[in-house]
Amino acid sequence: MTLRGGQAQQIFTYILTIAIVGFLLVMGVRYVMTFASAGDEQALLRFEKQLATAVGDTLYSDDTYMASFAVPSGVAEVCFGNYDLSAAASIAFDNHKIIKNSIDGGEHANVYVLFTDGTMRSFFVDKLKASTLGYAFDDITDPCVTPGSGGLKLKFTGDGDSAFVEKG
């Protein structure tokens, strides 16, 4: 069985069309994934800036300040540590090995954002301390907060030197 010239050209056109559509589909999916990733990165940077602003607003007041923060999609927990209490903070994160290893390794961070895929992003916010981490080793409770449907709800209390944060 031989193909006529018109049939061979038609088959070639179909194959070429399928290849082009497949290429465009793959590139479109990659573009959407890159765009979503950039959006999450922007949301994380916005969260970091809003957290620093809340600390500044609370620092020199004796009042308690409640705030809700939008966090990127895929955030499982946000944990707070006290950078100047690395030994106590390390004990508090026994259930979070990735954070414990980061603290034991001397990373300069006091906010740890844990994602559902097992990854972590951390950063340092000046004057921020976790109020759940006491100065005695027996005074430590879980310093992590799970975001709800309305975002991450936190309570800040200032003492003039630091702003203490806990679950709101």
C-alpha positions in Angstrom: 0.0 0.0 0.0 1.4 3.3 -1.0 0.3 6.7 0.0 -0.6 9.3 -2.6 1.2 12.7 -2.4 -1.9 14.4 -0.8 -2.2 11.8 1.9 1.4 11.9 2.9 1.2 15.7 3.1 -1.9 15.5 5.2 -0.3 13.0 7.7 2.8 15.1 7.9 0.6 18.2 8.6 -1.3 16.3 11.4 2.0 15.1 13.0 3.5 18.6 12.8 0.3 20.1 14.3 0.3 17.6 17.2 4.0 18.4 17.9 3.4 22.2 18.0 0.3 21.9 20.2 2.3 19.6 22.6 5.2 22.0 22.7 2.8 24.9 23.4 1.1 22.9 26.1 4.3 22.0 27.9 5.6 25.6 27.7 2.3 26.9 29.0 2.3 24.6 32.0 5.9 25.7 32.8 4.9 29.3 32.5 2.0 28.9 34.9 4.1 27.0 37.4 6.8 29.7 37.3 4.1 32.4 37.7 2.6 30.6 40.7 6.0 30.2 42.3 6.8 33.9 41.8 3.4 34.7 43.4 4.3 32.6 46.5 7.7 34.2 46.7 6.0 37.7 46.7 3.6 36.6 49.4 6.4 35.3 51.6 8.3 38.6 51.2 5.1 40.5 51.9 4.6 38.4 55.1 8.2 39.1 56.2 7.7 42.9 55.7 4.3 42.9 57.5 5.8 41.0 60.4 8.6 43.5 60.8 6.1 46.4 60.6 4.0 44.7 63.4 7.1 44.3 65.6 7.9 48.0 65.1 4.3 49.1 65.9 4.3 47.0 69.1 7.9 47.4 70.3 7.5 50.4 72.6 3.9 49.9 73.8 2.7 47.8 76.7 -0.5 46.9 74.8 -1.3 43.6 73.1 -1.6 43.8 69.3 -3.6 41.2 67.4 -2.9 40.8 63.7 -3.8 38.5 60.8 -1.3 37.8 58.0 -1.7 36.3 54.6 0.8 33.6 54.0 1.8 31.8 50.8 -0.1 28.8 49.7 1.3 25.5 50.9 2.4 26.9 54.3 2.0 24.2 57.0 3.3 26.0 60.0 5.2 29.2 61.0 7.5 28.8 63.9 9.2 31.5 66.0 12.5 31.2 67.8 14.7 33.4 69.9 18.0 33.9 68.2 19.8 34.7 71.5 18.6 31.5 73.1 19.8 29.0 70.6 20.1 26.1 73.2 16.6 26.6 74.5 15.2 27.2 71.0 16.9 24.0 69.8 15.1 22.0 72.5 11.8 23.6 71.6 12.1 22.3 68.0 12.7 18.6 68.8 9.6 17.8 66.7 10.9 19.8 63.8 14.3 18.4 62.8 14.8 20.8 59.9 14.5 23.8 62.2 16.6 22.1 65.0 19.3 21.5 62.5 19.2 25.1 61.3 19.5 26.4 64.8 22.2 24.0 65.8 24.1 25.0 62.6 24.1 28.6 63.7 21.7 30.1 61.1 20.8 33.7 61.9 17.0 33.4 61.8 14.1 33.6 64.2 11.1 32.9 61.8 10.8 29.5 60.2 8.1 29.0 57.5 7.5 25.2 57.0 5.8 24.2 53.8 3.6 21.1 53.2 6.2 19.7 50.8 8.7 19.5 53.6 10.8 22.5 52.7 11.5 25.5 54.9 12.3 29.2 54.4 13.7 31.1 57.3 14.5 34.8 58.0 15.4 37.1 60.8 13.1 39.9 62.1 14.9 42.3 64.4 13.5 42.6 68.0 11.1 39.7 67.5 11.0 37.0 70.1 8.8 34.0 70.7 6.9 34.5 74.0 6.5 30.7 74.3 10.2 30.2 74.7 11.1 31.0 78.3 14.5 31.6 79.7 14.4 28.4 81.7 14.4 25.1 79.9 11.3 23.8 81.7 9.3 26.9 80.5 9.2 26.0 76.8 6.0 25.3 74.8 5.5 24.8 71.1 6.5 28.0 69.3 4.7 27.1 66.1 1.5 28.4 64.7 -0.7 26.8 62.0 -2.4 29.1 59.6 -6.2 28.9 59.4 -8.6 29.8 56.7 -8.2 33.5 57.6 -4.5 33.4 57.4 -2.0 33.4 60.3 -3.4 35.0 63.5 -0.7 36.3 65.9 -0.6 38.3 69.1 2.2 40.8 69.8 3.2 42.2 73.1 6.0 44.9 73.4 8.2 45.5 76.4 10.4 48.3 75.0 13.3 46.1 74.0 11.5 43.4 72.1 8.1 42.4 70.7 7.0 39.0 71.8 4.8 37.0 69.4 2.5 34.0 70.1 -0.5 32.4 68.6 -3.4 34.8 68.4 
